[in-house]
Amino acid sequence: MLRKLLIGLFGLFFGAGVLWPADKIRIAEFNLENYLDQPAGTRPVKSPEARAKVRESIRALKPDVIALIEMGTTNALLELRDSLRAEGLDFPHWEWVRGWDTNIHLSVLSRLPIVARRPHSKLSYLLYGRRFEVSRGFLEVDLRATNGYQFTLIAAHLKSRRPIPEGDEEEMREQEARLLREIILDRLEANPKLNLVVLGDFNDTKDSRSVRTIMGRGNARNGLVDTRPAERNGDTVPPLNPRQDARRITWTHYYGVEDSYSRIDYILFSKGMAAEWIPEETYILNLPNWGLASDHRPIVATVYAEDR
């Protein structure tokens, strides 16, 4: 009763829509597999059934911030936001970044205010003597909770694993990863204690050159910590090999061409933010008929909203 009274008084004095300071923040990532409201090349419009499953997934996660990969236009993003609000989940703040690819984009929905935006829309690199654009660019925002806790979020969607005639897709991913790593290093060299989360669809496995490039050296001051979300299915066996991770179900993507399942979506924390990380509240969402929403499964990691 006292808490409800205080919340009411807080809203009365500071206005409707102000969030009560939360003690935890849930940060999610979800590749929506072409969330389009109009056809784009070979990419079809997202069906009503698929959009409904996307919303069901996001409602189940109840994130405070969610990075959305393969978003269509801003109209598609705002349609999703409005539909979620009608179903009881409100994200007043959003960001959308246009890259070289004009069909799918990086975006963020957030309950927390966005206090700074640094879109990286026109990055490029040289490969085989030719200049290539980073297809989706990188999304970067600073967010602040109502208690003053602040963190930087960088979202990425690296080159797909589909071969193209212009160049080797693995080498292209590595070049994009190097540009992303430069941004990460700039932020951490300016503030080694920065609360930083780097997340998205990296389109490669943990031992790949591109993912290793993004993460850096794990024991270094500017290395990133892999939260490695897994299914909440009761698995608790520790690693059987000290050089390997525990045998838990961590795949995030189904690749129909190969009939394969792999972990290519990540939530990585800087050392500063890893101090607030809550591993037991970090997981992969596993819903029945998950594949109706996307060929990816969403992941979420939770942190305490205070520097530790």
N, C-alpha and C positions, 0 to 999 in steps of 0.2 A: 504493500500500500504506500509506504513512504517513497519507494522508487518511482511509482506511477505519479505520485503527487509532485515530486521534484521534476520529472520529465514534463508534466503539464505546465508547471511554473516556468521551466526553461523555455518551452515553446511560446508561452504567453509573453515573455519579456523579449525574446530574440526572434520571434516570427515563426510561422509554419514552415515545415520542410527542413528544419535544422536537425541534424542527426545527433543523438546522444552519444557522447564519447564511447567508442567500443573498446573493449580490452583485447580483442583479436581482430585480425583482418584476413579474409579469405581471398586469395588471388588465383584466378583460374585462366586456363587457355583452352580454346576449342577451335579446331579447323572445321568450318561448317560445310565444306565441299560445295562450292559455288552457290552461295546464298544470293541468287540473282532475282530481280523483279522484272527483268526483260532479257531475252536471249542475247548472248555475246559470243559470236563465232560459233564454235561447236558446243558451247556451254549452254544448257537449257535453263529455263526458269525453274526456280525451286518450287516443288509442288506444295500445296496446302498441307498434305499429310507430313511431308518432311519438315516443313516449318513448324508444325505443331510439335513434332518430336524434338526439334531443336529447343523449343521453349520449355518443354517438359524436362529436358536435360539441365537447362540452366536453372530452372526453378528448384530442381533437386539439389543442385550445388549450393544455391543461395550465396553466390559470390558477392563480395564488396566491389571487386574489380575483375573484369574479364576481358582478355585479349581475344579478339575474334579474327580468325584467318580465313581467307577466301570470301571476304565480304564484297558484295556488289557495290552499287552506287550509294550515295548518302541517303537516298530515298529508301533503299532496302534496309539500311541500318536503322533509320528512324522508324520504319514500319515494325521492325523487330522490337525496338525499344518501346514503342507505343503499345504493341501487343503484350509485351511482358508487364507493362504498367497496368493494363486492363486486367491482367491475371494476378496482380498483387505484388509484383516485383518492380520497383522503380529505380531507374538509373538516370538521375538528372543530368549527368555529365558524360560527354562523349568526345572521341577524337577519331578522325578518319584520314588516312594518308594516301595520296595518289603517287604511284611510282610509274616506271616506264610501261608496265603492263596496265592497259586501260580497262581490263575486264574484271580482275579481282584485286582486292586491296586489304590492307591492314587496318584494324579499327579497335577501339576500346569503348566499353560501357562501364560507367563507374558511379557508385554511390558517393564516393569521396570527391571533393573538389579537385579539379586539375588546376594547378597554380602556375605551371609553365609548360610550354609545348616547343619541341625542337624536332620537327619533321625532317627526315633525311630522304628527300624525294629524287635527287638527281646525282646519285653516286655512280661512279663508273670505274673500270679497271682495264688494263691492257693484258691481252692473252693472244698468243700466236700473231703478234704484231697488229692486232685489231682491238678496237675499243668496244667493250660491252657495258651495258647498263645493268645495274642491280634491279631486277624486274619489279619487285614490290617495294623497294626502298626499305627504310627502317622507321618505326614509330617510336618516339621518345617523349615521355611526359613526366612531370613531377606531380605527385599527389600528396595531399595532406589530410590526415584524420582530424576530427574536431578537438582532440586533445593535444594537437600540435605535432604528433608523430608524422614524419615525412619520408617519402622514398621516391626513387626514380625507377621508372619502368621502361624497358626497351623491348619492343616486339619485332620479330623477324620471321620471314617466310623465304627460306633459301630455295635456290634452283631445284626444280623437281628432278626425280631420278629417270625421267623419260629421256631417251637419247634424242638429240637434235643434230642436224647436219652441220651447224655452225661451229660446233666444238664439243669437247668432252664434258659431259655434265658434271662429273666428279671434280674436275679441275675448276669448272665455273663456280661450283658450290664453295670450293676452298677459297677462291678469290673473294667471293662475297663474305665469307667468314672472316677473312683477314681485315676487310673494311669494317666489319662489325666489331672485331677485336680492338681496332684502333680507337673506336668510340668508347669502348669499355675502359681501355687503358687511360684515355684522356680524363674520364670521370674519376677513376680511382686514384690516379696520380694527383689530381687536384684535391681529392678528399679520400684518403685511404680508409676512413671509417664510414664512407657513404653507404646508406641503405639502398642497394641496387638489386633489382630483379630483371633478369634477361630470360625471355620466354618466347615460345613460338614453335613453328614447324620447321625443323632444321633439315628435314628430308634425308637424314643419315643416322647411322647408329653411333653409339658412344665411342667406339674405337676408331672411327673414321677421322681422316685428317681435318675435315671441316669442323666437326664437333670438338675435337681436341684443341683446335685453334681457338675456338670461342671460349672454352673453359680455361685455357691456360694451365699452368702447373698447379695441381691441387694444393700443395703445401706452400706455395708462394703467397705473398701478401695480396697480390692482385688476381689470384686464381679464384674461380667460381666453384660453388658447392652444388652438386647435382642432388636435387631433392628426391629423384627417382620414385614418383608416385606408383603405387601398386594397388591391385584390387583388394578390397576389404572382404576376403573370403575365408579368413581364419588362419592363413599361413603365418606361422611364427618361427619356423626353423631358421636359425642363424646361418651365415655362409658356411658351407661345408669345405670350401677352399678359401683360405685367407686372402688369396689374390683376386677373388671373384665376389660379386654381389650375391645376396641371398636369392634362393630359387623361388622368387615370387612372380606373379603374373603382372607384367608391366607393359605389355604391348599396347600401342596407341593407334595403330594404323593397319588396315587390311588392304593389301595390294592384289586386286583381282587377277591381274595378268599372270602373276606368279603363284597365286593362291597362298600368299605368305602374310604373316603377322609380324610386325616389328615395332620397336620403340623409336619413334622419330620426333615426338613432341616432348618439349622439355620446359621445366621451370628451374632456373639456376639462380642462386643467391650469392652476393658478395659476402666476404667474411663478416662485414659489419651487420648485414641483414640476417645472416645465418645464425647469429647469436640470439635472434628472436624467433627462430624457426621452431614449429611444433610438429615433429615428424609423425606423431600418431594421428594428426588431423590433416594429413597429406595423402591423397589417394587418387586412383582412377575411378571415375563413375562407371558402374556396370549395370545398365538397365536392360530389361528384356526388349528385344527388337531395336537395340541401339543403332543398328545399321540403317534404319529408315532415315535417321537424321543426317548421317554423314558416314564416310569411310574412315573417319577418325573417332576416337573416344576422348571426351574432355578430361582434363586433369586439374587438380586444385592443390594448393599448398597454403598453409595457415601460419601466421606469425603473430606474436604478441605486439600490440601497438604501443611499444615503449622501447627505447634504446636500452640494451643490456650489455 
